[in-house]
Amino acid sequence: MTQMITERLKFSNGGGDLLSFALGIYGDEAVRTSCLHLQDGVDADVNVILWGAWMSSVRHASVDAALAGSAAAGVSAWHRDIVRNLRAVRVLLKHQAHASMGEQAVRLRETIKTVEIESEIIELNALAEFSRDLAGVPGTVPLTAEDIGLSIWAAAVGGSAHRADENDRRAVEAIALAGMTWSAKLATHNISGDV
């Protein structure tokens, strides 16, 4: 069921929208691993990271700490109260096999996983709506890999003073590369990064 949701939505609007972008690049193992590294290492919201990557690689707009902080603030209560709690229950069911509960517990975990994904889609849609109101976006000049990386890092840490280590840098580079690749595919198909 989870696979069906992601496949149905991946190119729902031609690939230039945030949801298609997020589902598309998150399907890459390197991106998924990198996002989870930043989630666990710097307490980043993966959806805000993906938003920052989309803003910079598809919409060609730099994301600084202030803009990332505003985007994150708009979804922080939802992320904290809904997404994280669903994830916590899913992970608990995964790590504590609940063998005595059998197949019912496995089905419950899959149901929670589907609801968790739906809650993240709601968050991505809220971030896309936030982006709709930004003046001067999208830009017309593609950003460099370094600029995209800086936007992703700003989205990951917001205004915190966390200093990137080598693993953080590699994670950001993997996400930036995937974003640039996605953007190049859109350009060859003449698809815009509209919200």
N, C-alpha and C positions, 0 to 999 in steps of 0.2 A: 504494500500500500504506500509506504514512504517513497519508494522508487517511482511509483506511478505519479505521485504529486509532483516530485521534482522534474520528471521528464515532461509532464504536461505543461509546466510553467516555464521551463528553461528558455524557450524562444517565444514566449507568449506575445511579445510585441516586436518581434524582429531582432531581438538581442541587444538593442541599445539602451533599454531601460535598466534600472537598478536591479530589479528582481531577476531578470534574465542573466545579467552580468554576474550577480552573486551566486546563483545556482550553477552557472556555467563554470566559473573559475574555481568554486569550492569543490567541484567534482574532481579536480586535479589533486592527486595525493599529496604533492609537495605543498600546495596551497593549504589544504586541510591541515596538514601537519604544522605548517608555519602559523596558521591562525590559532590553532590550539596551543602552540608554544607561547604565543603572545597572550592568549587568554589566561593560561596558567602562570606565566612568568611575570606579567605586568598587570594582571587583572583587567585585561582589555575586553571590550565587548566586540565579538567577532563581527557582528552586523555593522558596527561603526567602522571597523577596519575595512570591511568590504565596501562600505559607502565611501570612505576616503580614497580607496583604490579606484572606484568608479568615477568619482568626481575628478580625479587627476588624470586617469588614463583614457577615459571615454569622453568626459565633458571638458577636459583640458583646463581645469580650474585648480589652482593651488589651494591646498587646505592647510591652514595654520592652526595653532593650538586654540585660538579663540573661536574659530569657525567649528572646529571639531568639538570643542566644549559645548557650543550652542546646540549642535546636532545631538550630541550625547545627552544633554540635559532634557531634550524633548522626548527621549525614549527611556530615560534612566529608571523611572518608576516601573514602567512595564517590564523592562529587562530584569530589574531586581525582583519584583514581586511575582511575575509570571514565568518568564523564560528560565531564570535560574532555579526556581523552585521545581518546575517540571523536569529540568535537567537533573537536579538532585535526586528526585524520585526515580528517574530512569536509571541513573548510575547506581543507586542503591540496589535496585532490582537486578542490575547486571552483575554487580560484585558480590552480592549476597544471593546466590543462585536460588534461594528459597526452594530447594529441591523437594521439600515436603509438600509444596503447593503445586508441583508438577507443571504441566502444559498450560494451565490457566495463568500462572505467573509469567510465563514466557509471552503469552498473548497479551497480557496486561502491559508488559514492558513495550511491546510493539505498538500498542495503542497509545501509550504515553509518548513514545518517540514520534508518532504521527502528529499528535497534538502539540508537542514541542516544536516541530518543524512549522506547523501552522502558526504558532505564536511568534516564531522568528520571522515568518513572512509578514505578519502584521507589523512587526517592528521595522522591517525593511520598507514596507509601504509608507510608514510614518516618516522614515528618513527621506524617501523619495518626495513625499509631500513637502517636507521642510526645504528640500532643494529647489522645488518649483518656485519658491518665492525669492530665491537669491538673485540679486541684480548682477548683470554682467556675465551670467553663466548661461550656456556653455561658451567657453573660449574657442577660438578658431585655430590657435597655434598649438600643436601637440607639445606636451611637456617632455623634458628629458627624463631618463630613467632615474637620475638623482632627484629631480623635483618630485617625481611620483613616489619615490621612496620616502622623501621628507613628508609628503602628504599622508602616506600610510602611517609613518611613525607618529605624526601629530594626532591622527585618528586613534592610534593605539594607546597613547599615553595622555592625550589631552594636555592639560596644563601642568601635569606632574613633573617633577624634576628627575624622573627615572633616567638613568644613563644607559644607553644601549651597549650590550656586550656583543661579542662576536656571533653568538647564536641568534640574538635579536636581529642583528644586521643581515644575517643569512635568511632569516624568516621574512624580513621586509623585502629583500631582493627577490625572493621566490614569488611573493605576491605581486610585486611590481612587474616582474617579467610576465606573469600570467595576465595581468591587466593590459600590458602593452600588446601582447599577442592577441587578446580579445579585441582590443581597439583596432589593430591592424586588420583583423578579419572583418570587422564592421566597415572599415574604410574600403576594403575591396568589394563589399556588397553595397556601398553607398548608403549605410544606415546611420542615422544620427543618434546621439546620446540623450535624446529628450527623455524627460521624466515620464 
